[in-house]
Amino acid sequence: VYKRQHSRRHESLNPKDAAFWNFTWSEMAEKDLPATFKFIAGITQQKVNYIGHSQGTLSIFVALSLGLPDVVQNVGKVFALAPIAYLHHLKQGLIGQAGPFDLLGLVQTTPYSEILAPSGSKTRDALICIVSPEVCNLGTQLATGEGLHCVNTKRLPYIRTKNPAGTSFKNVLHFQQMMVEKHKILRRYDYGRSENLRVYGQAEAPVYQLNQISGAQIYLFLGSDDHLSISKDVNDLRNDLGNNVKFVRTYQGLCHGSFMYGNDVSYIEDIISNL
């Protein structure tokens, strides 16, 4: 959602500049979402219903917890697909195994940069997916532990021309920090003690209090085979959201990416019926 494949026309920064990539999901929540809600509501003069997937759910939870006026005053219903907020129990795939590694020292000595950039040859990627869906999906399977049953293999050639689309290394590191964080703690980006003192005025990165969300209408859509949105972490999230949660359903056979790229999209009927 932020400076990815189709979001590179910043007013003053160039994607070749390190400053362009100085962001994480915190900026998506605190800057992008308020601007988006304000813009849409200003045109429609109506409440804005929000559908978010994965990182998109994290962003809206943070924005609501902060009580950002442009969001809380304009949001209607929130439909959270494969919701994430806590990643304490994530252990699957290379993503889960990356948790114990300390990457902070690396990012402190490396300029902010792009990671998971789009491929330079979309035609080549599409052909690989046509010839061998297994090879095409190998990166996703290694990273998340989710196999071909999670995606619509007929659409893989198109999917791989759009995803992955790039994000900042700092954003990936922020997710890694979430995995090694204490149980039920969600923080702003942790720069380390000395830099935290400069940026935040305190030694530790500030904590987002998701239990401060109130007056929201949140609908949670879960997948039984989701290896990233772990049930224990989702239960912690549900406890924090409390009475804000109006709907919870687990869809059998759906993985983390299935909500975007799967064969079974029947969950959309539940979104429509709850609008």
Backbone hydrogen bonds, N-H to C=O, Kabsch-Sander energy under -0.5 kcal/mol:
donor,donor_aa,acceptor,acceptor_aa,energy
7,S,4,R,-1.7
10,H,8,R,-0.7
17,D,14,N,-3.0
20,F,17,D,-0.8
21,W,17,D,-0.6
21,W,18,A,-1.2
22,N,19,A,-1.4
23,F,21,W,-1.8
27,E,24,T,-0.8
28,M,24,T,-1.2
29,A,25,W,-2.1
30,E,26,S,-2.7
31,K,27,E,-2.3
32,D,27,E,-1.7
33,L,28,M,-2.4
35,A,31,K,-1.6
36,T,32,D,-2.4
37,F,33,L,-2.9
38,K,34,P,-2.3
39,F,35,A,-2.0
40,I,36,T,-2.5
41,A,37,F,-2.6
42,G,38,K,-1.8
43,I,39,F,-1.1
43,I,40,I,-0.6
44,T,40,I,-2.8
45,Q,41,A,-2.5
48,V,74,N,-3.5
49,N,47,K,-0.6
50,Y,77,K,-3.1
52,G,50,Y,-0.5
52,G,79,F,-2.5
54,S,81,L,-2.3
56,G,53,H,-2.7
57,T,54,S,-1.5
58,L,54,S,-1.7
59,S,55,Q,-2.2
60,I,56,G,-1.3
61,F,57,T,-2.3
62,V,58,L,-2.2
63,A,59,S,-2.4
64,L,60,I,-2.4
65,S,61,F,-2.2
66,L,62,V,-1.8
67,G,64,L,-0.9
68,L,63,A,-1.7
71,V,68,L,-1.6
72,V,68,L,-2.6
73,Q,69,P,-2.2
74,N,71,V,-0.9
75,V,71,V,-2.0
76,G,48,V,-2.9
78,V,217,Q,-3.1
79,F,50,Y,-3.5
79,F,77,K,-0.6
80,A,78,V,-0.7
80,A,219,Y,-3.3
81,L,52,G,-3.2
81,L,79,F,-0.7
82,A,221,F,-2.7
84,I,54,S,-0.6
90,L,87,L,-1.4
91,K,89,H,-0.5
94,L,142,L,-2.5
95,I,143,A,-2.4
96,G,92,Q,-2.1
97,Q,93,G,-1.9
98,A,94,L,-1.2
99,G,96,G,-0.9
101,F,98,A,-1.2
103,L,101,F,-0.9
107,V,103,L,-2.1
108,Q,104,L,-1.8
109,T,105,G,-0.9
109,T,106,L,-0.7
110,T,106,L,-0.6
115,I,167,T,-2.8
125,D,121,S,-1.9
126,A,122,K,-2.4
127,L,123,T,-2.2
128,I,124,R,-2.2
129,C,125,D,-2.0
130,I,126,A,-1.7
131,V,127,L,-2.6
132,S,128,I,-3.1
136,C,132,S,-2.3
137,N,133,P,-2.1
138,L,135,V,-1.0
141,Q,137,N,-2.5
142,L,138,L,-2.8
143,A,139,G,-2.2
144,T,140,T,-2.7
145,G,140,T,-0.5
145,G,141,Q,-2.1
146,E,140,T,-0.6
150,C,147,G,-1.7
151,V,148,L,-1.5
152,N,261,Y,-3.1
153,T,151,V,-1.1
155,R,152,N,-1.7
156,L,153,T,-0.8
158,Y,155,R,-0.6
159,I,155,R,-2.9
160,R,156,L,-2.8
161,T,158,Y,-1.1
162,K,158,Y,-0.5
162,K,159,I,-1.6
163,N,159,I,-2.1
166,G,116,L,-1.0
167,T,115,I,-2.4
169,F,113,S,-2.6
172,V,168,S,-1.8
173,L,169,F,-2.4
174,H,170,K,-1.9
175,F,171,N,-1.7
176,Q,172,V,-1.9
177,Q,173,L,-2.3
178,M,174,H,-1.5
179,M,175,F,-1.4
180,V,176,Q,-1.2
181,E,177,Q,-0.7
185,I,182,K,-1.4
188,R,206,P,-2.5
191,Y,189,Y,-0.7
196,N,192,G,-2.9
197,L,193,R,-2.0
198,R,194,S,-1.2
199,V,195,E,-2.9
200,Y,196,N,-3.2
201,G,196,N,-1.1
201,G,197,L,-0.5
202,Q,196,N,-0.9
208,Y,186,L,-3.6
210,L,208,Y,-1.0
212,Q,209,Q,-1.9
213,I,210,L,-1.5
217,Q,76,G,-0.6
218,I,216,A,-0.6
218,I,244,N,-3.0
219,Y,78,V,-3.2
220,L,247,F,-3.3
221,F,80,A,-2.8
222,L,220,L,-0.5
222,L,249,R,-2.9
224,S,251,Y,-2.2
225,D,254,L,-2.2
226,D,223,G,-1.4
227,H,225,D,-0.5
230,I,228,L,-1.4
234,V,230,I,-2.7
235,N,231,S,-2.5
236,D,232,K,-1.6
237,L,233,D,-2.0
238,R,234,V,-2.9
239,N,235,N,-2.2
240,D,236,D,-1.8
241,L,237,L,-2.4
242,G,238,R,-1.9
244,N,241,L,-2.1
245,V,242,G,-1.7
246,K,218,I,-3.0
246,K,244,N,-0.6
247,F,218,I,-1.0
249,R,220,L,-1.7
251,Y,222,L,-3.2
251,Y,249,R,-0.5
252,Q,250,T,-0.6
254,L,251,Y,-1.5
259,F,255,C,-0.6
259,F,256,H,-0.6
260,M,257,G,-1.5
261,Y,257,G,-2.9
262,G,258,S,-2.3
265,V,263,N,-0.8
268,I,265,V,-1.8
269,E,266,S,-1.7
270,D,266,S,-0.6
270,D,267,Y,-0.8
271,I,267,Y,-1.4
272,I,268,I,-2.5
273,S,269,E,-2.3
274,N,270,D,-0.9
274,N,271,I,-0.6
275,L,271,I,-0.5
275,L,272,I,-1.1
